[in-house]
Amino acid sequence: MNRIMSVLILSIIFIILGCSSTSEPFVFSGESDHWQAKLTVTQTTDNNEKQHFTLQYKGEDVEAIEGLSYTVETNAGGFSAGGVTLEENGTYKETNEGNTANAKVNKDSEVNVLVEWNNHTENLVLKSE
C-alpha cells in the first residue's frame, strides 16, 4: 500500500513539474545607426509567454536623448512605450508577460522595432540568433 501511495505521489509531482516547464527561449537581435535591440521570448507549456526587451543607445551623450518612444511588432502582436528614460549606460529594459492561447511568437519571426527620439526615427529588424 505504501509503495502504491509513493508511486502516486511521485506521478503527481512529475505532472505538476511538467506543466510548468519552459521551452528554450527565442532570442532576436538587431541594430541601426544609433540603437541596438534584443527581444528574448520564453514560452511555457501552459500557454504563458514572457518577453524581455532591451534597447541600447550606441552613442555617447545619453543625457541628450529626449522624447524616447518605441514600438515592437511581432507575428503575434506587439507592445510600445513612450516617455522612456534610459539608464546611465544608455539601456532601457522592459518585461511583458501574458497568456498566449491564440498567438505566440515563433522562432522564425521577424521582429520590427521603431525607435523615435529628438525628432529622429530609426527602424530596426530583429532576427533570430
Backbone bond lengths (Angstrom), bond angles and torsions (degrees), N, CA, C in turn:
res aa  C-N    CA-C-N  psi(-1)  N-CA   C-N-CA  omega(-1)  CA-C   N-CA-C  phi
1 M - - - 1.445 - - 1.532 111.34 -
2 N 1.351 116.53 -43.09 1.460 120.57 178.59 1.523 111.32 -63.61
3 R 1.315 116.56 -36.78 1.467 121.23 179.50 1.529 110.31 -65.09
4 I 1.312 118.26 -42.60 1.463 122.25 178.50 1.527 110.01 -64.08
5 M 1.299 117.24 -42.88 1.459 121.79 179.59 1.534 109.99 -64.19
6 S 1.321 118.34 -41.50 1.465 122.19 178.42 1.528 111.08 -62.57
7 V 1.327 117.06 -43.86 1.461 121.55 179.12 1.526 109.93 -64.15
8 L 1.315 117.28 -40.95 1.455 122.15 179.06 1.525 110.97 -63.37
9 I 1.317 117.90 -45.22 1.465 122.09 179.56 1.525 110.75 -64.46
10 L 1.323 117.57 -44.22 1.466 120.72 177.86 1.522 111.35 -62.76
11 S 1.317 117.59 -39.22 1.461 121.19 178.10 1.524 111.32 -62.19
12 I 1.313 116.55 -42.66 1.463 120.81 179.14 1.530 110.39 -64.16
13 I 1.321 117.14 -41.44 1.468 120.88 178.70 1.521 110.43 -62.13
14 F 1.332 118.45 -44.83 1.467 121.45 178.92 1.519 111.68 -63.24
15 I 1.306 117.75 -37.20 1.464 121.20 178.45 1.521 110.17 -66.20
16 I 1.321 117.22 -44.40 1.464 121.04 179.70 1.523 110.45 -63.69
17 L 1.316 117.82 -45.19 1.460 120.88 178.99 1.521 111.42 -64.72
18 G 1.296 117.73 -37.76 1.458 121.83 179.20 1.512 112.61 -65.69
19 C 1.313 118.50 -33.09 1.463 122.48 -179.37 1.520 112.58 -71.73
20 S 1.306 118.56 -24.26 1.454 119.99 -177.24 1.528 112.29 -104.43
21 S 1.302 118.03 10.96 1.455 119.47 -177.80 1.524 110.69 -74.02
22 T 1.321 114.84 155.58 1.455 120.62 179.96 1.514 109.75 -114.64
23 S 1.310 115.05 156.94 1.449 120.27 175.50 1.527 108.44 -89.83
24 E 1.312 116.12 172.77 1.459 120.34 174.81 1.519 108.27 -61.52
25 P 1.314 118.63 136.94 1.467 119.61 179.97 1.525 111.55 -69.14
26 F 1.329 115.50 150.35 1.459 122.41 171.32 1.521 106.10 -94.76
27 V 1.328 117.10 132.03 1.459 121.21 179.93 1.527 108.03 -119.40
28 F 1.329 115.45 125.17 1.461 122.51 178.37 1.521 107.38 -117.84
29 S 1.324 117.10 137.27 1.460 119.70 179.06 1.522 110.37 -145.59
30 G 1.319 114.65 158.21 1.457 120.97 177.88 1.510 109.95 -175.14
31 E 1.341 116.09 173.30 1.447 119.93 179.77 1.514 111.29 -152.34
32 S 1.329 114.24 161.88 1.456 122.99 175.11 1.526 106.53 -127.21
33 D 1.313 117.13 -165.33 1.463 119.78 -178.80 1.529 112.79 -62.19
34 H 1.335 116.62 -38.31 1.467 120.25 -173.83 1.527 114.91 -113.57
35 W 1.329 118.58 -10.39 1.465 121.42 -171.36 1.516 112.56 -134.94
36 Q 1.331 115.65 149.30 1.462 124.06 167.50 1.520 106.08 -121.48
37 A 1.336 115.99 143.97 1.460 118.99 178.78 1.519 109.32 -139.28
38 K 1.331 114.05 151.85 1.459 121.21 179.05 1.527 107.84 -143.97
39 L 1.327 115.53 133.59 1.462 121.72 176.08 1.516 107.49 -125.14
40 T 1.334 115.71 121.18 1.463 121.61 177.35 1.524 107.34 -111.17
41 V 1.341 116.02 123.94 1.458 122.01 -177.14 1.517 108.61 -116.24
42 T 1.337 116.33 124.23 1.459 122.16 177.55 1.522 108.16 -119.44
43 Q 1.326 115.84 127.98 1.463 121.50 -179.60 1.516 109.88 -114.41
44 T 1.333 115.36 145.30 1.456 120.83 176.47 1.514 108.89 -110.81
45 T 1.311 115.47 163.64 1.461 120.15 -179.28 1.519 112.48 -71.15
46 D 1.338 117.90 -11.68 1.469 119.96 177.97 1.533 111.83 -98.54
47 N 1.352 116.51 30.39 1.466 124.86 173.91 1.527 114.93 66.69
48 N 1.307 118.15 21.21 1.456 120.13 173.64 1.516 109.46 -97.47
49 E 1.328 115.11 151.05 1.453 120.78 -179.76 1.515 108.17 -138.41
50 K 1.323 116.43 134.37 1.465 122.31 177.52 1.526 106.83 -115.77
51 Q 1.328 116.22 127.97 1.459 121.72 179.34 1.526 108.80 -117.42
52 H 1.320 115.92 119.42 1.460 121.46 178.75 1.532 107.16 -109.44
53 F 1.337 116.45 116.99 1.462 122.43 -176.12 1.519 110.04 -112.44
54 T 1.339 116.51 134.12 1.455 122.61 176.88 1.522 108.81 -127.61
55 L 1.319 115.94 129.73 1.460 122.71 176.38 1.521 107.01 -119.30
56 Q 1.328 116.90 129.05 1.467 121.96 -175.61 1.528 109.57 -125.99
57 Y 1.325 116.12 123.99 1.465 121.54 174.94 1.520 108.53 -77.93
58 K 1.334 117.82 131.91 1.450 122.35 -176.59 1.529 112.72 -89.98
59 G 1.317 117.77 -10.41 1.457 121.46 -178.04 1.512 112.96 -82.11
60 E 1.327 115.02 178.33 1.469 122.01 -178.05 1.523 113.14 -90.79
61 D 1.323 117.76 -37.82 1.466 122.06 -170.59 1.529 111.06 -93.55
62 V 1.321 116.24 78.94 1.469 122.56 -177.46 1.528 110.58 -63.25
63 E 1.331 117.74 -35.67 1.466 121.31 -177.98 1.520 112.44 -64.88
64 A 1.332 118.18 -21.77 1.466 121.82 -178.55 1.534 112.77 -78.55
65 I 1.341 118.16 -10.32 1.468 121.69 -178.67 1.524 108.76 -77.36
66 E 1.333 116.07 119.14 1.460 121.79 179.51 1.521 109.30 -131.52
67 G 1.318 115.17 154.18 1.464 120.35 176.60 1.519 113.27 60.42
68 L 1.323 117.13 36.63 1.468 121.53 -176.69 1.526 111.10 -75.32
69 S 1.314 115.17 128.92 1.466 121.34 173.27 1.521 108.20 -143.99
70 Y 1.323 115.94 160.08 1.455 120.35 178.63 1.525 109.74 -149.93
71 T 1.328 113.84 158.86 1.462 122.37 174.52 1.524 107.19 -135.06
72 V 1.334 116.11 132.57 1.460 122.26 178.20 1.523 107.34 -116.24
73 E 1.344 117.04 126.89 1.465 122.20 178.59 1.528 109.52 -121.53
74 T 1.333 116.10 129.43 1.465 122.41 175.97 1.517 108.76 -122.86
75 N 1.313 116.96 178.69 1.462 120.77 176.57 1.533 112.00 -65.01
76 A 1.332 117.37 -16.79 1.465 121.95 -176.03 1.525 112.59 -109.08
77 G 1.323 118.06 14.13 1.456 120.91 -178.38 1.501 110.44 121.00
78 G 1.315 117.37 -151.71 1.451 119.24 -178.24 1.505 112.53 -169.47
79 F 1.331 114.43 -175.30 1.458 122.15 177.23 1.519 107.99 -154.44
80 S 1.321 116.03 162.22 1.457 119.94 -178.69 1.527 109.64 -153.48
81 A 1.325 114.95 167.82 1.461 120.80 176.02 1.519 108.47 -153.95
82 G 1.319 115.74 148.78 1.458 122.14 176.63 1.514 109.18 -127.41
83 G 1.324 116.09 163.28 1.450 119.93 -178.76 1.510 113.34 64.72
84 V 1.303 116.06 32.86 1.464 122.43 -175.64 1.522 110.13 -76.85
85 T 1.317 116.33 139.83 1.462 122.79 176.10 1.521 108.93 -114.25
86 L 1.322 115.49 129.23 1.463 120.58 178.61 1.520 111.03 -80.05
87 E 1.329 115.51 151.35 1.463 120.58 171.37 1.529 108.33 -70.85
88 E 1.319 117.76 170.62 1.464 121.99 -179.40 1.527 113.29 -54.79
89 N 1.338 116.33 -33.73 1.467 120.10 -178.30 1.531 112.41 -85.19
90 G 1.340 117.63 6.62 1.464 121.18 177.29 1.511 114.36 85.96
91 T 1.323 117.86 15.81 1.466 122.73 -175.86 1.522 111.07 -108.17
92 Y 1.332 114.92 145.44 1.459 122.33 170.91 1.525 106.52 -129.64
93 K 1.340 117.22 135.38 1.465 121.46 -179.53 1.522 109.45 -130.13
94 E 1.332 114.45 142.66 1.464 120.85 177.29 1.522 108.55 -145.41
95 T 1.335 115.74 144.42 1.455 121.36 176.47 1.523 108.77 -125.68
96 N 1.335 115.95 132.00 1.462 122.46 177.50 1.515 108.48 -121.02
97 E 1.329 116.32 142.42 1.455 121.52 176.06 1.512 109.11 -130.93
98 G 1.323 115.68 149.44 1.451 118.36 176.42 1.506 112.21 -173.03
99 N 1.316 114.89 168.92 1.459 121.90 175.84 1.516 107.41 -89.74
100 T 1.307 116.80 127.70 1.465 122.22 -174.15 1.514 111.24 -117.82
101 A 1.295 117.45 48.62 1.461 120.68 -176.86 1.523 111.93 -58.92
102 N 1.320 118.52 -29.65 1.458 120.66 -176.28 1.521 114.07 -102.03
103 A 1.313 118.89 -38.75 1.461 121.39 -175.55 1.515 110.04 -135.97
104 K 1.322 115.96 129.70 1.459 122.15 177.96 1.515 109.06 -128.47
105 V 1.316 115.16 147.96 1.453 120.35 172.64 1.522 106.97 -68.96
106 N 1.334 117.01 134.48 1.455 118.78 176.36 1.521 110.14 -110.03
107 K 1.308 115.55 162.64 1.465 121.95 -173.24 1.523 112.88 -60.78
108 D 1.308 117.87 -28.84 1.461 121.69 -177.81 1.519 113.16 -90.59
109 S 1.313 117.48 6.91 1.462 121.68 -179.29 1.516 111.10 -64.00
110 E 1.318 114.78 151.69 1.451 121.04 168.50 1.518 105.51 -107.06
111 V 1.302 116.83 127.86 1.463 122.15 -176.64 1.524 107.89 -105.99
112 N 1.329 116.07 126.57 1.464 121.47 179.42 1.523 109.44 -107.05
113 V 1.331 115.18 132.53 1.456 121.68 -179.99 1.523 108.15 -124.73
114 L 1.321 116.32 128.39 1.457 122.74 174.71 1.519 107.23 -110.60
115 V 1.347 117.15 123.49 1.463 122.23 -179.91 1.533 107.66 -116.42
116 E 1.336 115.78 131.61 1.463 121.38 178.02 1.524 108.86 -126.66
117 W 1.329 116.65 135.42 1.460 122.53 179.11 1.530 108.86 -163.08
118 N 1.312 117.84 148.06 1.475 123.19 173.72 1.535 112.46 42.57
119 N 1.319 117.87 42.36 1.471 123.07 -178.71 1.528 112.85 63.34
120 H 1.338 117.86 25.16 1.465 123.12 175.11 1.531 107.85 -117.73
121 T 1.315 115.17 156.43 1.464 121.31 177.00 1.525 108.78 -139.92
122 E 1.325 116.08 136.35 1.471 120.40 173.33 1.523 108.57 -138.01
123 N 1.344 114.23 144.56 1.461 121.88 175.62 1.522 108.86 -107.00
124 L 1.321 115.52 136.55 1.446 121.22 175.16 1.527 107.94 -121.27
125 V 1.312 116.27 140.57 1.467 121.55 173.02 1.516 106.49 -111.03
126 L 1.339 115.54 117.48 1.457 120.72 179.89 1.518 108.91 -95.10
127 K 1.306 116.06 131.07 1.466 120.83 179.81 1.508 110.20 -118.42
128 S 1.312 115.17 155.46 1.467 122.09 -178.13 1.525 109.89 -63.57
129 E 1.325 114.96 135.46 1.479 119.93 177.66 1.505 110.48 -81.58
